Amino acid sequence: MAQGRERRSTRTVPGALALLATLTTAAWGQAEPSGGVSGGPEPSASSEPPAAGTPSALPTASAPVSPPGAAPSTAVPGPSSAPPLARASAPSWSEQYARARAKLVAGQFEAAARDFQQLAARAPGASERSLALELGQLAQGWHTQRLVLREGQADDAARASGERSIDELATLYVNATLFGLGTGVWVASQSGANSPAGVIAPMLAFGGLLPGAIALVDHRHPLRYGLPQALVSGMYIGLSEGIVWTGWNQASVNYEDEWSAKTNASVIWGSAAAGALAGGITATVTDVTPGQVSFVSSGALWGGLVAGLGVAALHADDHAQDDAALLSAAIGMNLGVVGTMIAARPVSPSIARVRFLDLGGLGGGVLAGGLYLAVADREVDGRALAGLTSLGVAGGLGLAWWLTGSLAKDHGRAPVAEAASARLWPSVYSLKGGGGLGVGGVF
């Protein structure tokens, strides 16, 4: 399928083939003899054979005229009854046309345009010449615009229909299972279970219940495109918020004012559930893509990590360092969510680009922190380690952003204006007993 504009341009080829079939049938129907033999001089031995593709209305030595009153001959004419030139030229042109058309279908537009031009110059008839010119102009137009053919992807059909992709659904099943297992742990903590069965039983129950419920809903009414990834991304944003704010509360208050284990579990689980719910509502009321919502969750993750590690590196008071770092991480996480939500629609990254960005952030942090640990040996400074890791994460994200700038965007079902790039050209061709007008182009 031709990418972008060329996807619709491929409709020209079936139309040209239909034109060929119609014009060829009409040409041969008009060239058919009327049934009688008109009088005329006998052809001389030195007369040239008829032109290729033009049936002769005169008797020849290989097709004698029956005497008056004689029974019509039932003998089948031999191979020599057809003009030698027609037998030699028509199959050759057809074979070369088939090869040129194969190049067009394979995406070799420049070579196909050159071959069609040559075919048009020595076409055996007006319809063949018109067809070769039409396809040659089409191939040349695609080559001029540097269009390419690519194999259709699984997400292409999902975007076109507005339904979730298989990748989205698989990701949702995996994370629904993980959330179900976490829900079982939360239930066990609230119920005060003190045996393995009391912990494992709710984990298994919820771990199987949630994916099954999703499968049932999706089977009856397929989820919207972007909704599964919005649920997953919202869940991880809420989970991160719950962990960071719980950690900050525990670090900033006195020991006797710290939350209990049940409260901590409820805050973390409730934040994850609220995040998933918020993501689902957002994807239901607005059109989002998997890349956009994943971009927002990555902004929350890396914004919180860079801010938290950066403040930890700059804070000189070791007693208040964890308080300031966790609070900065929470603020940076929310700023990352807001910033990426604003930029998500203009950027419209694909899910693949977001994964490359995550890889860049992870690789940059591991590389910078690992190199420092290797050089410092046993004299590790925690503040220096935090600062270099933060800079490594930021640098890795920036490098990945630059390297992935050429990746295709995912606009979902949003229409893309292409009217300014449409190209049209007229076609004029002759037919036996008249002529024809046509229009070709790339739109």
N, C-alpha and C positions, 0 to 999 in steps of 0.2 A: 504494500500500500504506500502511496506517495505521501511523505510527511507533510503535515500542515495543508497547504493549498493543493498539493498534488493528489490528496486523497479523493477530491472531487474531480480532478482532471482525468482520472483514469476512466471516466464514463465515456470519453470520446472514442476510445478504441472499439467497444461494442457497437457504437453508432456507426463508425466507419465500416465495420464488417457487415452490418445490416445494409448499408448503402451499397457495398460491393455486391452482395447477394442480389439485391433488387435490380441494380443496373445491369449486371451480367445476364440475369434472366430476361430482362427487357431487350437487351441487345441481340441475344440469340433468337428471341421470338420474332423480332423484326427482320432478321436476316434469313429466316426460313423461306425456301422457295414456295411459290404459290401453288405448285402441283403440276402445271403445264410447262411444256418446253417451247419457248418462242422461237420462231424461225430466225435464221441468221446465217452468216457465212461460216463455213467449217473452219475450225482452228487449224492454223498451219503448224507444221512440225517444229518450226523455229519459235513459236510463241512461248512466252515465259509462263511459268505456273502461277496460279492465283496467289495473291498475298496471303500471309498467315492469318488465320482466323476469319477469312472471307470465303464463305461457301460459294462455289461456282454454279451458275444457272445454265451452263452450256454443257452438252455431252462431251465426254472425252473418250479416249481409246479404252480406258479401264472401266467406263460406264456406258456401254453402247445403248443406243435407243432401239427399243423393240419395234419390229415392223408393224404396220397397221393390221389390227385383227388378231395379232398373235397374243397368246396367253402371257400374262406378266411373268417375268422371270422371278423365281424364288431363290436364286443363287445368292449367297451372302457375299458381298464384295470382299475381296482380299485386302491385305494390309496396304497394298499399293493404291487403293481407291481414294485415300486421303492425300492431300497435297503434302509432299515431303517437308516443305518449309514449316507448315503448321505443326507437324508431328515433332519437329526439332525445337521450335522456339517456345510454344506455349508451356510445356512442362518446365523448361528452364526458367522462364520468368516466374512461374508459380513457386518453384523451389527457392529461388532467390528472394521472393517476397516472404515466404515462410521463414527464411533465415533472418531477414530484416525485422520481421515482426517479433521473432524470438528475442532478438537483441533489445527491442523496445520493452518487452515484458520483463526482461532481466535487468533493466535499468541502465543499459548501455546507450544512452540517449544520443550522444554525439555520433557514434558509429551507425546507429539506426537511421539518423537523419541523413547521413551521407549515402547510405544504401538506398533509401527511399528516393532520393533525388536522382540517382542513377537509374532506378527502376522506372521513374516517371518519364525519363528521357527516351526510353525504348519500350514503353508499354504497348501491348498489342491492340489496345482499344481505348476509347475515351473514358469508360468507367474505371478501368484499371489505372489509367493515368491520374484521374481525379482522386482515387483512393490513395495512391502512392504520395501525391502532393499533400493531401490532407494529413496523413500520418507523419510525413516528413516535417511538416510545419509544427505538428504537435511535439515530436521528438526534439526539434530544434528549440522550441519554446521552453521545454523542461530543462534542456541542457543550458540554455542561456541563464535561467534562474537558479541554476545549480541545485536543482531538486534531486532528491535521492529516494529510492525505495527501501523500505525496511520491513521486517517481519512484524506482524501484529503482536502486541503484548497482551497478557491476560488482563492488565489494568485498563487497556483501551476500551474493551467492551463494558467494563464496570463504569468508567467515566461517562461513556455514551448513554448508558441506560440509567445512570444515577443510583445504581445498587453497589453494595460493598464488594470489594475484591476478595479473592480467595486468601491472599496474604493478610488482609485485614482480619478476616474471620479466624484464621489460624492464630494470629496474635491475640485476638480477644479470647479464644478458648484457653490458651496457655495462661494468660493473666487472670482470667476468671477462676481457673483452678487454683492459682496461687492466692488470690483474694479469698476463695472459699476455705483454703487451709488456714489462712490468717484469721478468718472469722471463727473457725473452730477453736483456735487458740484463745481468742478473746472470750468466747462462750465458756471455755474451760476455766479461764482465770476468774470470770465473774461468778461462776458456780462453785468455786473453791474445790475443784476436782483434785484429789490427792492420789490418784492411781493412773497407771498408763492407759487403761481402758477409758477412763473419764476424759482423757485428753485426746486420744486417738480417734475415738468414736465420733465426736463432733467434727473433727478435722476431715475425716473421710466422708461424712454425710454432706457437709457444705462444699467440700472439694468436688464432689460429683453432682450436687444439686444445681449449682450455678451454671456450669457449662451445659447441663442438660436443659435447663430453662432457656438459655440463649439459643440452643439448637432448635427447640420447639418454636420459639417466636420467629426465628429467622426462616424456618421451613414454611411457615404460613405466610409471613409477610417479610420478604428480604429486607434487611437493614439498609438504610441510606448509605450512599458513598461518603466515607469519612466518619460515620458514626462509631463504628467499632474502635478506630484509633482514637477518637475523642474520648471515649470511655476509659481506655487504657491510659492515655496521657493525663487525663484529669485525675485518675486514681493515683498516679505517681506524683503529681504535683501536690495533691492533698496529703499523701504519705510523707513527702519531704517536709511539708509545712508542719505536720504533726510532730515529726521527730525533732526538728529544729526548735520549735517553740517549747516543746516539753523539755528538751535539754537545757534551753536557756532558763526556763523557770527553775529547774532543779539546781542550776549553777548560781542563780542570782539570789535565792532566798536562803534563810537559815535552815538548818537540818530539820528542826521540828516543824517547819512550814512546807517541807517538800511534799509533793503529791505521793499518794500510795501507788503500789504496783497496779492495782485495779484502775485507778484514775488515769495513770499513764497509758495503759492498754486501751482504755476507752477513748482517750483523746487521739491517740495515733490511729486506731481503727475508724473512729468517727470522721477524722479528717480525710482519710483515704476514701471512705464511702461518700462523703460530701463532695470531694473532688471528682469522683466518677459521675455522680449525679449532675454536677455542674457541667461537666464536659458533654454528657449526653443531651442535656437541655440545649446547650449552645449549638450542637450539631443538628438538633432537630428543628430549631427555629431559623437557622441560617445555613447557607451552603458553605461547607468547609471541606478541605481535602485532607487526606492523611498526613501529607507533608506539612501543612500549615499547623495542625494541632500538635504534631510531634515537634515542630520547630518551637512552639511555645513551651512545651515541657522541657526541652533542652535548654531554652533560655533560663528557666527557673533553676535547673540543676547547676549549670555553669555559672550563672550570676551569683547564686548563693555560695558556691565553692570559691570563686575568685575573691569575692568580697570578704568572706570569712577568713581565708588564709592570709589575705592582704592585711587585714586589721590585726590578726594575730602576729604577723611579722613586725608591725609598726608599734604595737603596744608594749611599753616597757615594764608595766606592773604585772608581774607574774601571777599575783593573787586575783586580779580582775581580768586577766587575759582571756580566759575561757568565756566569761560573761560577755565581754565586748565582741569576741569572735563569733559567738553564737547569735548575738543580736544583729551583728553586721550581716551574717549569713542569712538570717530571716529577712532583713530589709533588702539585701541584694537579690534574694530569690523573688520577692514580690516585684522589685523593679525590673528584673529580668522577664517576669511574666507580662508586665504591662508593655515593656518595650517590644518584645517579640509579638505580642498581640497586635500592636500598631503596625509592625513591619511585615506581618505574616502574609497579608493579602497582596501588597505590592511585590514582595519577593516571590511568593508562591513557590517555595522549594518543593522538589519531589521528596518522597520519603527516603530515597537513596541518598540525596544530598545531605539530608539531616543526619543520616547515619555516618556519612563521611565526616561531617562536622563533629559529631560525638567522638569519632575515632581520632580526629585531630586534637581535640581537647584532652582526651585520655592519654594519647601518645606524647603530647607536649609535657603534661604534668609528670608522667612516669619518667620521661627522658631527663628533664631538668632535676627532679628530685633524686633520681637514681644516680646521676652524675655527681651531684653534691655529696651523697652518701659515700660514693666510691672515693672521692677526693678527700673528704673530711676524715674518713676512717673511723676512729673511735672518739674523735673530738667534734661531735655533732652539736650544732647550735640549733635549737628548735625554731627560733625566730627566722634564722637564715633559711632553714629547710622549708618553712611555710612560705616565706617570701619568694624563693626561687620556684617552688612548685606552683604558686599562683601565677607568676610570670610565665612559666612553661605552659600552663593551661591556656592563658590568654594568647600567647604566641602560637600555640598549636591550632587554636580556633581561628585566628587570623589567617594563618597559612592555608588551612583547609578551606576557608571561605574563598580565598583567592584562587586556589586550584580548582574548585568546583564551580566557579562562576559561569562556565560554559555549559553546564548541564541543563537539560530541558526543564522548563517550569511545568508545574501541574496546576492548571487553572480550574480543574474539575469540569463542571458543565457550563461554565461561563463562556459565552460566545466571544470569539476573537475577531475583531474587525479586519477584513481582508479586501475590502472593495477597492482600496487605493492600489493594490498590487495586481488587480485583475488585468489580463491582457487578452484582447480580441483581435482577430484578423479575418477579413472577408476572403471567400473563395469563389471563383468563377470557373466553370468547367463546361465543356461542350458535350452534347448528347446527340445521337442520331435523330434528326428531325427537330432539334431544339437545343436548349441549354439549361443550365441550372445555377443557382446561387446558394452559397452556404456560409456559415460562420463557424470558426474554430477558435479555441482559446484555452487559457488556464485561469480558472476562477475558484 
